[in-house]
Amino acid sequence: MAKINWTSEAERWLRDIYDYIAEDNPDAAIRVVEGIYEKAQTLHRFPELGHKYDEKPDQNIRILLYGHYRIAYLIKPDDNIDILGIFHSALEIDRYLF
């Protein structure tokens, strides 16, 4: 089973998402952040669940969808997973991923 590592960048994105939503609705912020986290946990059993990120074909970067959010992750050669970031669908993800 793959080990999932949240990078400090991904943790920061998750905190920013929480903070933004919590300004208007703290309960919704908790639900969204927990939902994103739970969706990422499915990668333990199904690491290739997300679609391949075509802009970096030399790396196994994939995108997993959760509502309006994209969870970008890297499957490393040892089959463990790094969560790289959480991006709202309105953001240009290419700008942030490299």
C-alpha positions as CSV (number, residue, x, y, z in Angstrom):
1,M,0.0,0.0,0.0
2,A,1.3,3.4,-1.0
3,K,2.4,5.9,1.7
4,I,0.9,9.3,1.2
5,N,3.1,12.4,2.0
6,W,1.6,15.8,2.1
7,T,4.2,18.4,1.0
8,S,4.4,21.6,3.0
9,E,3.1,23.4,-0.1
10,A,0.0,21.1,-0.2
11,E,-0.6,21.6,3.5
12,R,-0.4,25.4,3.0
13,W,-2.9,25.2,0.1
14,L,-5.3,23.2,2.3
15,R,-5.0,25.7,5.1
16,D,-5.6,28.6,2.7
17,I,-8.7,26.9,1.3
18,Y,-10.0,26.4,4.8
19,D,-9.3,30.0,5.8
20,Y,-11.0,31.4,2.7
21,I,-14.2,29.3,3.1
22,A,-14.3,29.7,6.9
23,E,-14.6,33.5,6.6
24,D,-18.2,32.9,5.5
25,N,-19.0,29.4,6.8
26,P,-16.6,27.5,9.2
27,D,-18.7,24.3,9.0
28,A,-18.5,24.3,5.2
29,A,-14.7,24.9,5.4
30,I,-14.3,21.8,7.6
31,R,-16.5,19.7,5.3
32,V,-14.5,20.8,2.2
33,V,-11.1,20.2,3.8
34,E,-12.1,16.8,5.2
35,G,-13.5,15.8,1.8
36,I,-10.3,16.7,0.1
37,Y,-8.3,14.8,2.6
38,E,-10.5,11.7,2.4
39,K,-10.4,11.8,-1.4
40,A,-6.6,11.8,-1.3
41,Q,-6.7,8.8,1.1
42,T,-8.2,6.7,-1.7
43,L,-4.8,6.9,-3.3
44,H,-3.6,4.3,-0.8
45,R,-5.5,1.6,-2.6
46,F,-5.8,3.2,-6.1
47,P,-2.7,5.3,-6.7
48,E,-3.4,5.8,-10.4
49,L,-7.0,6.9,-9.9
50,G,-6.4,10.4,-11.2
51,H,-5.7,11.4,-14.8
52,K,-2.1,11.9,-16.0
53,Y,-0.9,15.4,-16.1
54,D,0.3,15.8,-19.7
55,E,2.5,18.8,-19.2
56,K,5.2,16.7,-17.5
57,P,5.1,13.3,-19.3
58,D,8.5,12.4,-17.9
59,Q,7.1,12.4,-14.4
60,N,4.2,10.4,-13.0
61,I,2.2,13.5,-11.9
62,R,-1.6,12.9,-11.8
63,I,-4.7,15.0,-11.0
64,L,-7.5,13.7,-8.8
65,L,-10.7,15.7,-8.8
66,Y,-12.8,16.6,-5.7
67,G,-15.7,19.0,-6.4
68,H,-14.2,22.3,-7.7
69,Y,-10.7,21.2,-6.6
70,R,-7.8,19.4,-8.2
71,I,-5.5,17.4,-6.1
72,A,-2.1,17.2,-7.8
73,Y,0.1,14.3,-6.8
74,L,3.3,12.5,-7.8
75,I,3.7,8.8,-7.8
76,K,7.4,8.3,-6.9
77,P,9.6,5.4,-8.2
78,D,9.2,3.7,-4.8
79,D,5.4,3.8,-5.4
80,N,4.8,6.2,-2.5
81,I,2.8,9.4,-3.2
82,D,3.6,13.1,-2.7
83,I,0.6,15.4,-2.6
84,L,1.9,18.5,-4.4
85,G,-0.9,20.9,-4.1
86,I,-4.7,21.5,-4.0
87,F,-6.0,23.8,-6.7
88,H,-9.3,25.4,-7.3
89,S,-10.5,24.6,-10.9
90,A,-10.5,28.4,-11.7
91,L,-6.7,28.5,-11.2
92,E,-4.3,27.9,-14.0
93,I,-2.6,24.8,-12.6
94,D,0.4,24.9,-15.0
95,R,1.5,28.1,-13.4
96,Y,1.9,26.4,-10.1
97,L,3.2,22.9,-10.9
98,F,6.4,23.9,-12.6
